[in-house]
Amino acid sequence: MITIYYPPYSFGGDAIYVYRLAQELVRQGHEVDVIHCADSFHVFRSRVDPKAFPSDPAITVHKLESGFGTLAPLLSHQTGRPILTAGPIEKIMASKRFDVIHYHNISLFGPGVLRIEPPHPAVKLYTAHDHWLVCPTSVLWKNRSRVCDRPSCWSCTVRSGRPPQLWRSGGLLGEATAQVDQFLSPSRFSAAMHAERGFAPPFEILNYFVAPDAREAEKSPRPHARPYYLFVGRLEAYKGVGDLLPSFEGDGPYDLLIAGDGGARHDLVSKAKDNPRVRFLGWVNPDHLGNLYRHAVASLVPSETYETFGIVVIESYARRTPVIVRDLGPLPEVVSESGGGLIFGSDQELRNALDKLHADPELRERLAAEGYASYQEKWTPEAHLDRYLEIVRRSASGQVAEPA
């Protein structure tokens, strides 16, 4: 596994997925090495909580630290090549006869990392956890203000406060991605979005999965006295948390709990400072999230830009909790297929959904049951690993996915 973020040097669902996938693979008897870049993590954050993600001795983790701090990811960002990390990666690849090399978030290694060849033949997979292959900011959030309707990458990159990447105008990305045997996408929507933005290689669809700790099923106290809705995720403008706040103004029978941290936290806290119905929990240890999900009326996923899947949805389903999602990107796809939630397209539709679920416990339980049934069918570790290893076998035999 090659990725810039890996717990505890991480934030976001992509790193959690790699962490879970590595654990499930070793449980099935596979040998797993993970290469990640601590320098990249420190570009955005310095706090690390090792207790939140216990290490598995069966997984060999290689933490790359160049000794030059954030210079290593900055050079990679600007050149598209892992200038200060290529040597260590090559050495690790040569240390064992790997059958599979699986790339995840490589944005601060650059596409050049795909060109590093192991000394022995291996299947190369790449999971597009975001839209970095077609978007310099990775999230299709245009000018830091709205969902990207059409590319204007140079001006958007500058307005987003990032240095332009000149290598994107050359052939490096195409040459590097040609080394990959199979691209994977968490949703059909995200695969189609890559094709629409000009990325030619076909994708196999491989949803995420969730493996709740068995101890979560034990009876646990409610984390909040009043009925509440739950948001879990990074506090950034494109996550849409600000759009939730008006629906919780004034008197009301239910509250909003917000679990997460990020660049928009200060602004959100300021906007809700006089509202007792909104409570900010900050970063929450994953071990404690299960209880928050389980007792919520529903989880809210109001993202204003295109998610690649929406892992909060299936984390909620796994705890028998329905969801309310914005009608954008792959979120309606996941909810419509499962029947485990409601979809909103406007502020009024959001308020109606909140009132409806709170006032109708039977509806809440029916949606929760349907979401949980879909989880058991599609998003368990067992279902995921069966699909994953099937893709590995087909990729090894040279079978290419049909376009999604």
SEBAVEX-746660 format. One record per atom (N, C-alpha, C, O, CB): x negated, y, z negated. Coordinates in steps of 0.05 Angstrom, whole numbers, plus 5000, padded with zeros to 4 digits. Glycine has a CB too. Layout:
residues N
XYZ
...
//
This chain:
residues 404
498349765000
500050005000
498250255000
496450274983
501950004975
498650435019
497150685020
499150915018
500950935035
495450695046
498751084998
500651304993
499251514977
497351454962
503151204978
500051764980
498651974965
499651974936
498152034918
499152244977
502251904931
503351914904
503951624895
505151464909
505852084903
503151574870
503851314857
503951364827
502151484816
501751084865
506151264814
506451324786
504051234769
502851024774
508951184775
503251394749
504651634740
503851894754
504752104748
504151674711
502151864775
501352104790
503352144813
502652114836
498452074801
505752224805
507852234825
510252384816
510652444793
508651954833
511852464836
514552554832
516152494857
515052504879
514652864825
518652424854
520252354878
520652064882
519251894871
518852464902
522752004898
523551724902
521651554917
521651314914
526151724915
520051674935
518151514951
516151364934
515651124938
516751684972
515051504914
513151374896
514451154879
513250944874
511751584878
516951214869
518351014854
518850764870
518650544860
521051134843
519550804896
519950574913
517350404916
517550164913
520850664941
515150534920
512650384923
512050224897
511149994898
510250574930
512450354875
512050234848
513749984845
512849774837
512650444826
516350014852
518149784850
517549564870
517649324863
521049884854
516849644894
516249444915
513749284907
513749034910
515849574942
511749414897
509249274889
509949074867
508948854867
507149474880
511549154848
512248974825
513748734835
513248514827
513849124804
515648774853
517248554863
515548364879
515948114878
519648654880
513648464895
511948294911
510248114893
509847874899
510248464929
509048224872
507348064855
509047854840
508047634834
505748234835
511547914834
513247724821
513847484839
514347264829
515947854813
513647524865
514047304884
511447174892
511347004910
515447414909
509247244878
506747114883
504847244902
502747124909
507246844892
505547484912
503747624930
501647774915
501947844891
505447814949
499447834928
497347994916
497548274928
497648304952
494547864922
497648474911
498148754920
495948944910
495348944886
500848844910
494849104928
493149324921
494649584929
495949594950
490349304936
494349794913
495450054919
493250264919
491750284900
497650124898
493150414940
491250634943
492850894941
494750934957
489550624969
492251064922
493651324920
491651544914
489351494906
495851314898
492451794917
490652024915
491552204892
493452354894
490652184942
490052194871
490652364847
490252654854
491552834843
488952284823
488252714872
487852994880
490353114892
490953354887
485453014900
491752964908
494253064921
496353124900
497753324902
495352864941
496552964880
498553014858
497953274844
499753424838
498552784838
495353324839
494553564824
494853814840
494654034829
491753534815
495253794866
495954044882
498454164871
498754414871
496253974912
500354004863
503054104855
503554084825
505154224814
505153954870
502153904811
502753864783
500353744769
498753604781
505253674780
500053804743
497853704728
498653504706
497053344698
496253934716
501153534697
501953364675
502453074684
503753024704
504553474662
501352884669
501652604674
502652464649
501552514627
499052474685
504552284651
505552134628
505251834634
507051704644
508552204622
502851714628
502451434634
504451244621
504951024631
499651354626
505551324598
507451154584
510051114600
511450914596
508051264557
510651294618
513151284633
513151054654
515250954662
513751544647
510650974662
510450774683
508350564675
505950594682
509750894710
509150364659
507150164650
505750034674
507149954693
508449954633
503150004673
501749884694
501949574693
502049464671
498749964694
502149454716
502349164717
499549054724
498449124745
504349074739
498348894706
495648794711
495348634737
493148594747
494748634688
497648534747
497448374772
497148554797
496648454819
500048204775
497548824793
497349014816
494649154813
494149274792
499649214816
493049154834
490449294833
490949574844
491649614867
488349144850
490549774827
491050054834
488450194837
486750194819
492850194812
488050324861
485650474867
486450774866
487750864885
484450394894
485650914846
486151204844
483851354856
481651344847
486651294814
484451504878
482351654892
482151934880
484152084879
482951664922
479752004871
479152274862
476452344874
474452224868
479052294830
476452544891
474152614907
471952744891
469552744899
474852784930
472652874869
470753034854
470753324864
469453494852
467952924858
472253374885
472553654895
475353764890
476053964902
471953654925
476853634873
479553734866
481353744890
481553554905
479254004854
482753974893
484753994914
483554044941
485054064961
486654224907
480954064943
479654104969
480153864988
480553905012
476654144966
480253624977
480653384993
483353395007
483453365032
480353134976
485553424993
488153435007
488453685025
489753675045
490353434987
487153905017
487354145034
485954095061
487054165082
486054385020
483553975061
482153905085
483853715103
483953755127
479453785079
485053515090
486753325105
489153465117
489953415140
487653095087
490353645101
492753795111
492053955136
493653975154
493753975089
489654075136
488954255158
487754105182
487954205205
487054455148
486453885177
485153745200
486653495209
486153405231
482353655191
488453395192
489953155199
488352905195
489152685204
490853165227
486052925181
484252705177
483452675148
483052885134
481752725195
483152435138
482352395109
479352435106
477952235100
483252125099
478352675109
475452725110
473952625085
471952495087
474953015114
475052685062
473652615037
474552355025
473452255005
474052835016
476652235037
477651975026
477351745045
477951515037
480552015018
476451795069
476251575089
474351355079
474951115082
475351685116
472051435068
470051245059
471051055039
470850815042
467651385048
472251155017
473350974996
475550795007
475750565000
474451134973
477250905025
479450735037
478250515054
479150285052
481350905054
476250575070
474950365086
473750145068
473949915075
472750495104
472450235047
471250045028
473249855016
472849615014
469650195006
475549965008
477649804995
478849605016
479349375010
479849984984
479249705040
480349535061
478449295067
479349075074
480849685087
475849345065
473949135070
473548945047
472148735050
471249255078
474649005024
474148845000
475748584999
474948404985
474849004975
477948575015
479648335015
480648295044
480548475060
481948354995
481648055049
482848005075
485848055073
487447865067
482247705084
486648295076
489548375073
491148275097
490248295120
489748685070
493548175092
495348085113
497048325123
497748335147
497147865103
497648505105
499448735111
498248985100
497248995077
502248685099
498249195116
497649465106
500149635110
501049675132
495149595121
501149725088
503749875088
503250165080
502450215057
505849735069
503650345099
503350635094
506050745085
508150675094
502350775120
505850935066
508251065056
507951365060
507851455083
508651005025
507851525039
507551815043
504551875047
502951845028
508651975017
503751945071
500951995077
500452285085
498452345097
499951805100
502252465078
502152745087
499552885081
498553045096
504452895076
498352825057
495852955049
493452775053
491252835043
496053045020
493752555067
491552405080
491252495109
489052495120
491952105077
493552565121
493552625149
493952385166
493452155157
491052765158
494952415191
495452175208
492852025214
493051785222
496752265233
490652155211
488052015216
487651775199
486051595206
485852205212
489051755176
488651515159
489751265173
488851045167
490151555132
491651305192
492751075206
490650955225
490950725234
495151155222
488551105232
486551015251
484350855237
482550745251
485351245266
484250845211
482250685197
482950395200
485050305190
482050765166
481250245213
481749965219
480549785198
478149815191
480749895247
482049595187
480949395169
479149205185
479449175209
483149235154
477249075172
475448885187
476848635196
475848495214
473148815170
479248585185
480748345193
483448425204
484548635195
481048145169
484648275222
487248345233
489348355210
489448185193
488148145254
491148555212
493248585192
495648715205
495348875223
492248755167
498048655195
500448785204
500449065191
500049095167
503048615196
501049265207
501149545197
504049635197
505349655218
499349725214
505049705174
507749815171
507550105162
505650175149
509449645151
509650255168
509750535159
512650595152
514450575169
508650735181
513150675127
515850755119
516051055119
514451195105
516550645091
517951165134
518351455135
520251535112
522651545115
519551545162
519051585089
520551665065
521651945067
523552025053
518851635040
520552105085
521452375090
521252425120
521152235136
519852595074
521352675129
521252735157
518552865165
518453025184
523552925164
516452795151
513852905157
512852855185
511453015197
511852805137
513652635197
512752565224
513752775244
512552805265
513752295232
515952915238
517153105256
517453385244
518653565257
519853005267
516553415219
516953675205
514453735188
513853575170
519453665188
513153955192
510754025176
511354055146
509554015129
509554275186
513854125139
514554155111
515753905099
516353885075
516454385107
516253705116
517153435108
520153415103
521253195104
515753345084
521553645098
524253625088
526353755107
528653765100
524453755061
525553855130
527353985149
529054205136
531454225140
529253775161
527654355119
528854585105
527654835117
525454915110
528454565073
529254965134
528155175151
527855445136
529655545124
529955215175
525455555138
524855815127
525455835097
526056045086
526356035142
525455605084
526055585055
528855685048
529355785026
523955755039
530655665068
533355775063
535655615073
537855645063
533456045075
535255435093
537455285104
536555035119
534155005125
539055475124
538354855124
537754615138
536754675166
537854865179
540154415138
534854525176
533654585202
535554485224
536054245226
530954445205
536454675241
538254605263
536654545288
537454385305
540254825267
534354685292
532654635314
529854725307
529454905290
533654795340
527754595318
525054645310
524054925318
524455025340
523154445322
522855065298
521255305303
519055295282
518855455264
522955575301
517355085286
515554995264
513455195256
512855215232
514254745272
512355345275
510255535268
511255755249
510055795228
509055665293
513455885257
514456095239
515555985213
515256115192
516656255254
516855755214
517955635190
515755555170
516055595146
519555385197
513555455180
511355375163
510255615148
509755605124
509055235179
509855835162
508856085150
510856185129
510056255107
508256295171
513356195137
515356305118
515756115094
516756205073
518056335133
514955865097
515155675075
512755695057
512455545037
515555395085
510855865063
508455905047
506355695050
504855645032
509355915018
506255575074
504255365079
502555445103
503555565122
505555095083
499955375103
498355425126
499155255150
499555015146
495355385120
499255365174
499955205198
497954985203
495655005196
500155385222
498954765214
497254535220
496754535251
498454445266
498554275211
494354625259
493754635287
493654365300
494254335324
491054775291
493054155285
492753885296
495453785307
495553605324
491753695276
497653895298
500253805307
500653885337
502453765350
502553925290
499154065347
499354145375
497753965394
498053975418
498554435379
496053795382
494453615399
495653335400
498053295395
491653595388
493953145406
494852865409
494352685386
494752445387
493652745433
493352795363
492552635341
494852465330
494552225325
491452805318
497152585326
499452445314
500252205332
500751985321
501752635310
500452255358
501152035376
499151815376
499851575377
501552145404
496551885377
494451685377
494451525352
494051275352
491751815382
494851655329
494751515304
497151335300
496851105291
494551725281
499551435306
501951275301
502051035320
503450845315
504451445304
500551045342
500450815361
499150575348
499350355358
498950895386
497650615326
496350405312
498250245293
497550035283
494050505295
500650345290
502650225271
504250015287
505250065309
504450435259
504549775275
506149565287
509149605285
510649545303
505449295275
510049715262
512849745258
513449985239
512250005217
514049495246
515150165248
516050385231
518750305217
520450165229
516450645247
518950385192
521350325176
522750575168
521350775162
520650145152
525350575167
526850805158
528950715137
530150505140
528250955181
529350865116
531350795096
534150805105
535950695092
530950955071
534750955127
537450985137
537551005167
535651085180
538851225124
539850945178
540250975207
540151275215
539051345235
542950855216
541351445197
541351725203
538451835205
537851975224
542751885180
536751765187
533951865188
532451765212
530951915225
532451785162
532951515220
531651405244
532651565268
531051625286
532351105247
535151615270
536251765292
535252055293
534752165314
539351765291
534852175269
533752445268
530952455279
530152645292
533852545239
529252255273
526552245284
526652225314
525152365328
525051995272
528452055325
528652035354
529552295366
528552375387
530651805361
531452425353
532552685364
530352895364
530353065382
534852775346
528452885345
526353085344
523852995360
521853125358
525553125315
524152785375
522052715394
520152495386
518152455400
520552945400
520652355364
518852145355
519751885369
521951785363
518852105324
518051775387
518951565405
519051285393
520951135399
517151555427
517151195376
517150915367
519850835353
520850995338
514850865348
520850595358
523350515345
522950445315
520750385307
524550275360
525050455300
525050405272
526650145265
528650095278
526150645256
525750005246
527349805232
528649945208
527350115195
525749545223
531149885202
532450005179
532049835154
532749595154
535450045184
530849945134
530449805108
531149995086
529550165078
527449715106
533549965075
534450125052
532650095028
531149905027
537450065045
532950275009
531550234984
532950024967
534949914975
531350514968
531949984943
533249794924
532749894896
531150064891
532149504928
534249774878
534149844849
534049594833
535349394840
536550024841
532449594812
532249364794
532449464765
530449494752
529549204798
534949514756
535349604728
534149414708
534349164711
538249654723
533049524687
532049354665
534449214652
536549334647
530549534644
534148954647
536348804635
537248914608
539548884600
535448514632
535349044594
536049164568
538049394570
539249464550
533549254553
538349504594
540249734597
543049644592
544749814585
539949844625
543649384596
546349294592
547249284563
549549274557
546649004604
545249304545
545949314517
547549564510
547149774523
543349294499
549249554491
550949774484
549150004474
547449964456
553049704462
549450244486
547750464478
549550704473
551750724484
545650534500
548750884455
550451114448
550651304471
548851324488
549251254424
552851444472
553251654493
551151874489
550651954467
556151764492
549851964511
547852174508
549052454506
547652644500
546052164532
551752474509
553052734508
555852694499
557252514508
552952874536
556752864480
559352814467
561652854487
563552694486
559653004444
561653054504
563853104522
563452944548
561252864555
564053404528
565652904564
565352784590
563452954607
563453204605
568052754605
561752824624
559852984639
559352864666
559652614670
557153004623
558553034684
557452954710
554452984709
553353134693
558653124734
553052824726
550152814724
548752874750
549552774771
549252534715
546753044749
544953084772
542152974764
541153044742
544753384781
540952814782
538252714777
536552774802
537352704824
538252404772
534352914798
532652964822
530853214817
530953334796
534353014846
529353274837
527553514836
529253764837
531153784852
525553504859
528453964822
529854214822
528554404843
526854564837
529754344794
529354364868
528554534890
531054634904
533154524902
526654374910
530754864918
533154994930
534654804948
537154804948
532255234945
533154644964
534554464983
536054234970
537554104984
532554365002
535654194945
537153974931
540054064925
541653894917
535753894906
540654314927
543354404925
544454434897
546854464893
545054224939
542754424876
543754444849
545154704844
547154714829
541454404829
544154924856
545355184852
548355184860
549955334849
543855394867
549055024880
551755014890
553654884870
556054904872
551954874916
552454734851
554154594831
555054784809
557254754798
552654364819
553454984803
553955154779
556655294779
557955294758
551755354777
557655414801
560255544800
562555364792
564455454780
560855664827
562355104798
564454924791
564554854761
566454724752
564154664806
562654944746
562554894717
562755154701
562155154677
559954744710
563555374714
563855624700
566455634686
568455504694
563555864720
566655794664
569055824649
569655584632
567955404629
571355874668
572055564622
572955344606
573455104624
574355134646
575455414589
572954864613
573454624628
573054384611
571654394590
571654614652
574154154619
574053914602
571653734606
571353534592
576453744607
569853814624
567453654629
565053834633
565354074640
567853474653
562653724630
560153874631
558353774654
559053574668
558653864605
556053904657
554053824677
551353784663
550353964651
553854034700
550253544666
547553494656
545653474680
546253344700
547453224639
543353614678
541453624700
538853514690
537553624673
541053924710
538053284702
535553144695
533553184718
533953084740
536052844690
531453334712
529353374732
527953634728
528653794711
530553364760
525853674744
524253914742
523353994770
523653834789
521753864723
522354234773
521554324799
521354624801
521754764782
523454214820
520754714825
520255004829
522655184825
522255414820
519155044856
525055074827
527455244824
528555244795
530555364790
529555154843
527155104777
528255074750
528655344737
530855384725
526354904733
526755524738
526955774724
529455934734
530956034718
524455944728
529755944760
532056084772
534655964764
536556104757
531756094802
534855694764
537355564756
537955604727
540255654720
537055264762
535955584710
536455624681
537355914676
539155954660
533855574665
536256104691
537056384688
539956414696
541456564682
535256564704
540756294718
543556324727
545556194708
547856284706
543856194755
544755984694
546655844677
546155904647
547155754630
546355544682
544656114641
543856154613
546156214594
545956154570
541956394612
548356314604
550656374587
552956174590
555156214582
551756654594
552255944602
554255744607
553755494590
551855344596
554355664638
555355454569
554855224551
555554964564
554954754553
556455264526
556854964587
557654714600
555454594617
555654374627
560154764617
553254744620
551054644636
548654604618
547854784603
550354844659
547454364619
545254294602
542954194618
543254004634
546054084580
540554314616
538154224630
536554044612
535854114589
536454474638
536053794621
534653594606
531653594611
530153474596
535853324611
530753734633
528053714641
527353444653
529153294660
526153774617
524753384655
523953124666
524752914646
524252934622
520853124671
525952694655
526952484638
525452224645
525252144669
529952444642
524352094625
523051834628
524951644642
527251614634
522151724601
524051504663
525851314678
527151114660
529351024666
524251174699
525951044638
527150844620
529750954607
531450804598
525150774598
530051224607
532351344594
534451424614
536651504606
531551584578
533851404640
535851494660
538251304661
540451394666
534451504687
537751044657
539950854659
542250924641
544550894649
538950574652
541751004616
543851074598
545351324607
547751344604
542751124570
543851514619
545151764629
547051694652
549251794653
543051964639
546151524670
547851434693
550351294682
552551354690
546251254712
549951114664
552050924656
554451074644
556750994648
550950724636
553951294629
556151434615
557251674630
559051804621
555151524588
556051734654
557051964669
559751904683
560251674690
554952044690
561352104686
563752064702
562951994730
564151814742
565552324702
560952134741
559852074767
557152214770
556552404755
561752164790
555452124788
553052264795
553552444819
555152384837
550752064802
552252684818
552652884839
550152894857
547952924847
553353154827
550552884883
548352894902
549053114922
550253054943
547752624916
548353374916
549253594933
547153694953
547253924960
550153814915
545253524961
543053614977
543953785001
545953715015
541453374987
542554005006
543254185028
541554135053
542054255074
542854475020
539753945052
538253865075
538353565078
539653435062
535253965073
537053465099
537353185106
535653005088
533252995091
536653135135
536952855070
535552645056
534952415075
536152405097
537252545031
533152235068
532752005085
534551775076
535151595091
529851915084
535351775050
537151565041
538951665018
541351655020
535651315033
537751744996
539251824972
539151604952
541151474947
542151884980
536751564940
536451334921
538151374896
538751174883
533551314913
538851624889
540651664866
543251524869
544451434850
541051964862
544151494894
546751364899
546651074889
548450994875
547451374929
544550924898
544550644890
543650614861
544350414848
542750484908
542150804850
541550794821
544150824805
544450694784
539451014813
545950984815
548551014801
550150764804
551350664785
550051254813
550350664829
551950414833
551050184816
552650034805
551750334863
548350164812
547349944796
548149964767
548149764753
544349934798
549050204758
550050234731
553050264730
554150364710
548750484718
554350184752
557350204754
558350494751
560250544737
558550024733
556950674764
557750954763
558151054792
556451014809
555551124749
560451174798
560951274825
559351524830
557951634813
563951334829
559451624855
557951864863
559852064878
561851984888
555551784881
558952314878
560252514894
557952644910
556152754899
561752734877
558052624937
555852704954
556752914974
559052924982
554552464968
554853074983
555453275004
555653125031
554252935036
553253495005
557353225048
557753115074
555453205093
555853375110
560553185086
553153085089
550753165104
548752945104
548252805084
549553425092
547452905127
545352705129
546352415125
548552355134
543152765109
544752245112
545551965108
547351915085
548351695081
543051805105
547852125068
549452075044
552251975050
553151785038
549652335028
553752095069
556351985076
556151705087
558051545083
557752165096
553951645101
553551375112
553551165090
554850965091
550951365128
552051225069
551751035046
554351005031
555150785024
549551125027
555651235026
558151235010
560451105026
562050955015
558951515001
560651165051
562851055067
562650755070
564650615069
562851185095
560150655073
559750365075
560350215049
561049985050
556950305084
559950355027
560350225001
563050264988
563950094973
558150314982
564250494994
566750564981
566450634952
568350634937
568650324983
563950714945
563450764916
563351054908
562251124887
560850654910
564651234924
564551514916
566351694933
567851594950
561851614916
566051954929
567552154943
565552334958
563252354951
569252314924
566552454980
564852624997
566152904997
568552935001
564552505025
564453114995
565453384996
563953545017
561653495023
565253524969
565353735029
564153905049
564354205043
563154365056
565553865075
565754275021
566054555013
566154574983
566354364969
568654685026
565854814973
566054854944
568654764932
568854644911
565555154937
570854824947
573454744937
573754444937
574954324918
575654874955
572754304957
572854014958
571153894935
571953684924
571853904985
568954024928
567453934905
569053954879
569153764864
564754094903
570354184875
571954224851
574254024850
574853914829
573054514850
575453974873
577653784873
576653504866
578053364851
578953774901
574353434876
573253164870
572553144840
573052934828
570753104887
571453354828
570753344800
573253314783
573353144765
569253604792
575353474789
577853454774
579153184778
580253064759
579753684782
579153084802
580452834809
579252594793
580752444781
580352784839
576652574794
575352344780
575752364750
576152164736
572452334787
575552604739
575852634710
578652574701
579052454680
575052924701
580652654717
583452614709
584552334715
586652264705
585152814724
583052174731
584051914739
582051704732
580451624750
584751914769
581951604708
580051394700
580251144717
578251014722
580351324671
582651074726
582950834742
581550864769
580250674779
585950774747
581751104781
580351154806
577351144801
575851024817
581051434817
576451254779
573551254773
572650964771
570550894781
573051404747
574150794757
573350514753
573450354780
571750184784
575050384733
575350424797
575550284822
573150354840
571950174852
578150354837
572450604841
570050684857
567550564845
565750474860
569850994858
567350564819
564950444806
564750154813
562550054818
565150484775
566950004813
566949714819
566049664848
564549484853
569649584813
567049834866
566349794894
563449864899
562049724914
568149974912
562450074886
559650144889
557849924878
555849854890
559050404874
558649804855
557049594843
557049344860
554949214863
558149524815
559349284872
559449044890
557649084914
556248894922
562348994899
557549324925
555749384947
552849364939
551149264954
556349654959
552249464915
549549444905
548649154903
546549084912
549349574877
550348974892
549648694889
549248564916
547548374919
551848544874
550648654937
550448534963
547948634978
546648474992
552948584979
547348894976
545449014994
542849124982
540749134995
546749235009
542949204956
540749364946
539449254921
538249394905
541849634939
539648994918
538148854897
535248794906
534748804930
539548594888
533448744888
530748674896
530648424914
529148414933
529048614871
532348234908
532347984924
533148044953
531847944972
534247774912
535348194957
536248254984
534048424999
533548375022
538848414983
532848604985
530748774997
528348615005
527348635028
529948994978
527348444988
524948284994
525448095016
523648055033
523948134969
527747975018
528447795040
528147945067
526947855086
531247675037
529348185068
529248345092
526448445098
525548445121
531148585089
525048525077
522348635080
520448425092
519048475111
521248725053
520548185081
518647975090
519547865118
517847775133
518647735070
522147885124
522947815151
521748015171
520847935193
526047825153
521748265164
520548475182
517548425185
516448455207
521048755171
516248355163
513348295165
512848065184
511048075201
512248225137
514447845182
514047615199
514447685228
512947605245
515947385190
516647835234
517147905262
515048095273
514348075296
519948035263
514048275256
511948455265
509448305271
507948375289
511448675244
508848105254
506447945259
506547785285
504547725297
505947745235
509047715293
509347565318
509647745342
510047645364
511747375315
509548005338
509648185360
512448275368
512748405389
508348065383
514448205353
517148285359
517648575351
517048645328
519248105346
518548735369
518949025364
521849085360
523648965373
517949195388
522449265341
525249325335
526549465359
525349605374
525349515311
529249415361
530849565380
531149845369
531249885344
533549425385
531350045386
531850315376
534350335359
536350215365
532050515399
534050475336
536350495318
538450675329
540550725317
535450595290
//
